[in-house]
Amino acid sequence: MGLGDAFWQYECTFCGRRDRHSHTLQHSLPAATEPPGLSRRLRRGRLVVVSLAVVLVATSVAAVLTVGTSGTTGLAAPRGYSAGQLIFDDAFTGTSLDSAHWNTVMGGQGEQTWNSGGLPAGDSAAGTQVHQTYFSPSQVQVNNGLDLIMVPDTKYASLGYDYRSGVVTSRGKFALKSGYVQIRARMSDASRGGWPAIWFIDPNGGGGSQEIDLQEGGFTLAGAALPTGTPEDNVFVSTYHTPSGSQSGFSYATPIPMNTGFNTYGMEYDPGHSIKTYFNGRLVGSWTHNISTTPYEIVIWNSQASAGASGFHTTGASPNPSDMSVAEVQAYALSP
């Protein structure tokens, strides 16, 4: 990694059914460990930010593409892969979501629907510990590209939800056993609490709530351990949740704001050996210890942080509407 990059290790708070995707980050505390038998429903932890002068040899995984109104008219195979290894591809053509590929309900880790209590049938939620968003299929739109549209909605404010938005998951449709996923996307504004995210979860809820977060928008500079003055929409953060329950992450200050144009987000998974994350072909995160062997389902959502995220994530009121756009999702089988 270059100047301004940082490596940080932490353990965070998960609150079971109340919030299945939360991060509570505390600084200048003893280094994180990996306690055995840590419950996936309630995990309390600490963060230590460790600035390292680490140089990662960033082998380019650049994708050749033609930019159009939806961001791309087709992604080429990443370096080291070929078209013959393509096992999943959705460019969101037409005006309907492909139900063979995607659900519009948040679920996974052994549960079909998350946090649906009190919501209409078909709706789900990110929980209320650090989020204030419920997901409705009406906020998932396809028009030669995928849009996850978030708007203020206080109809269910009594449940802790002040925003309505969209999510797509590949639960029960596709799970990556090994290989490379690349996603061409434009993030939503993350400077005022927006939490656009691309991540991967264990379908079956194995030990440690196994999860790979390719990109989580909205981390503060302190939360991501990046230099003062880095714009919030330039903060790229990848994290890995291990089978034993610990977590670690890498951060990177992107050259341009991620909400102003389409970029290619990549993740390579070699079970039991390594996990790597990429931004426009640049290697950002690399893990080689305590690597999972579970398959991973894809989750893409556009959420809003609550006041509970203050300190490690931006808060406030996102633009109305707030739009996260996805041009294409591809997956390739691991190269021999």
Secondary structure, DSSP 8 states (H G I E B T S, - for coil): --TT-EEEEE---EEGGGBSS------S-------TT--SSEE---EEEE------------------TTS-S-----TT--GGGEEEEE---SSS--TTT-BSS--BTTBSSSS-TTS-TT-EE-BSSSB-EEE-GGGEEESSSEEEEEEE--TTGGGT--EEE-EEE-TTT--BSSEEEEEEEE----TTSEEEEEEEE-TT--TT--EEEEEETTB-HHHHT--TT--GGGEEEEEEE-TTS-EEEEEEE-SS-TTSS-EEEEEEEETTTEEEEEETTEEEEEE-SS---S-BEEEEEEEEB-GGGBTTB--S---SSEEEEEEEEEEE----
